[in-house]
Amino acid sequence: MLTIELEPELETTLNTMAQNEHSSPSELIKRLINRYIQEKQQSELLIDIVATLPEIACFKDQDPLNLQKAMRNEWD
C-alpha cells in the first residue's frame, strides 16, 4: 500500500471525479495509471511509424538518398 499526499485542491478534484464516476479515489487512480501504462506501450518510435508508410512508386528499387546524391552531383 502507498500513501500519497495531494494538495487540497487536487484532493477535492479527485474526490469529485470519483463521486461523478461512482467509484472510489483509489479505483480512479488505478484506472488512470492503467490507462497511462497502455498509452506508453502503444506509443511507437518514429522509425517504426516510418516503416509502415507505403512505398512511393518513383522510388521503387531505388535508394532515395543515392538518387538525391546523384542529382546534387549534376549541379556541380
C-alpha positions in Angstrom: 0.0 0.0 0.0 1.2 3.5 -0.9 0.1 6.8 0.7 0.1 9.8 -1.5 -0.1 13.4 -0.2 -2.1 15.8 -2.5 -2.7 19.5 -2.4 -6.1 20.3 -1.0 -7.4 21.5 -4.5 -6.2 18.3 -6.2 -7.7 16.2 -3.4 -11.0 17.9 -3.8 -10.9 17.4 -7.6 -10.0 13.7 -7.2 -12.9 13.2 -4.7 -15.3 15.0 -7.0 -14.2 12.9 -10.0 -14.6 9.7 -8.1 -18.1 10.6 -6.9 -19.1 11.5 -10.5 -17.7 8.1 -11.7 -19.5 6.3 -8.8 -16.1 5.0 -7.7 -13.5 5.4 -5.0 -10.5 7.7 -5.4 -8.2 4.7 -5.2 -10.1 2.9 -8.0 -10.0 6.1 -10.1 -6.2 6.3 -9.6 -5.8 2.7 -10.6 -7.7 3.2 -13.8 -5.7 6.3 -14.6 -2.4 4.5 -14.0 -3.5 1.6 -16.2 -4.5 4.0 -19.0 -1.1 5.7 -18.7 0.7 2.4 -19.0 -1.4 1.3 -22.0 -0.7 4.6 -23.8 3.0 4.3 -23.1 3.1 0.8 -24.5 1.1 1.9 -27.6 3.4 4.8 -28.4 5.8 4.0 -31.2 9.2 5.2 -32.2 9.3 7.4 -35.3 11.3 4.7 -37.2 8.5 2.2 -36.5 5.9 4.6 -37.9 8.0 5.3 -41.0 8.4 1.6 -41.7 4.7 1.2 -42.0 4.3 4.0 -44.6 3.5 2.9 -48.2 6.3 2.8 -50.7 6.4 5.6 -53.2 6.3 4.2 -56.8 9.0 6.6 -58.2 11.5 5.2 -55.6 10.7 1.5 -56.2 14.0 -0.4 -56.5 16.0 2.8 -55.8 17.6 4.3 -52.8 16.2 7.8 -52.4 19.4 9.0 -50.8 21.5 7.8 -53.7 19.1 9.4 -56.1 19.4 12.7 -54.2 23.3 12.5 -54.2 23.3 11.9 -58.0 21.1 14.9 -58.6 23.4 17.0 -56.4 26.4 15.8 -58.4 24.7 17.0 -61.6 24.6 20.5 -60.2 28.4 20.6 -59.6 
